[in-house]
Amino acid sequence: MTTFVDRVELHVAAGNGGHGCASVHREKFKPLGGPDGGNGGRGGDVILVVDQSVTTLLEYHHSPHRKATNGKPGEGGNRSGKDGQDLVLNVPDGTVVLDKAGNVLADLVGHGTTYIAAQGGRGGLGNAALSSARRKAPGFALLGEPGDLQDIVLELKTVADVALVGYPSAGKSSLISVLSAAKPKIADYPFTTLVPNLGVVTAGSTVYTIADVPGLIPGASQGRGLGLEFLRHVERCSVLVHVLDTATLESDRDPVSDLDVIEEELKQYGGLDDRPRIVVLNKIDIPDGQDLADMIRPDLEERGYQVFEVSAVARTGLKELSFALAGIVAEARAAKPKEEATRIVIRPKAVDDAGFTVAYDEAEEVYRVRGEKPERWVRQTDFNNDEAVGYLADRLNRLGVEDALMKAGARAGDGVAIGSEENAVVFDWEPTMMAGAEMLGRRGEDHRLEAPRPAAQRRRDRDAERDEAQREFDEFNPF
């Protein structure tokens, strides 16, 4: 049964925003008390959080579809809808987030590091929030925005200071078991280690982690054997330790050729040339192993390697190796640039940035409008409500979309699409669009809620209406 998974494809969906409410306050002797529709709640986000107690992506391998909750719609009485609950997904330290094309979206290292994988939709405004001095009684509300839908890939890369590399059964698991408190599976057959094992080593004042990962064979960089599943886990290490078997029973192998094969695989994989190397000649407790180690050590030292002779069984040479690794790790940590304090970066928009673009799509024969604001406004509009459509037209006109269409050569009756090809709203363009609420005067206004006229003005208007009616009566009744 699979117990360790280091790569999964995850389908996440953020919550949708709740719709705004269109409501008018009513009470005795006050039938039109003004708009009181509340705003819709925000949809929940999908958030990835690094948790050091999590060591595998197995949970997401079994259930790859995750969704946050939706925001609640607003209600009358100026009651806003409840926000959707964020969905927090715990991932191991060292998880890399990629899109479907393989582009890195986030590298999650360090306990508590977070990344919003899918953003929740905004809640729609209620008609109370849409009211103004010019629009006193909006008969519509904005719709909530849909939440993001994302297909992402989670890839785990082990976070360790030291990586033990070598052929299967070279003694890597035995070595990590005596250097640390880790208890990996140990046996005398190849590929005993099928998942990375982590151990914590203390050498003087330095504490570092050491990883025992699955063994390499020729062709691993192209995916043979455990291949890339292994090499992914050495990318973050500060030092690579070649564990060579000086007592191998295979007649066609020797420690030097094993080293050359492993180095070639690391070279083919790429990105590891700058890591310092140490060679460990293991199993010197066997007589033939000690003899072979004495023969090849001068050759390895001539190549520039620092060589240690150890025996995981007899526990010889371990102290020297442990302190040597601690020194290299300490140097690597000191060489890393110090993290600077968080700075606020302000990126002002260009002076000529209108916030949208207008281009003619010859394939569809429409003028396509793209931009964050126009596309968001379209998603928030209830096209079954004429007044809401008119409000959208006003917003687009104020943004300058109508002027941009005219400059692009659009004429009355031409098709205009707002949004991407997959999800666009298409309509026939009419300059100075006047859709909705004309019967109420200016768009969004209701004369019933206007302030009462002064008594003197009412008398003058009443006298003028009476005089006008008298003149019309005299014209048709000359006698």
Disulfide bonds with the S-S distance in Angstrom:
none
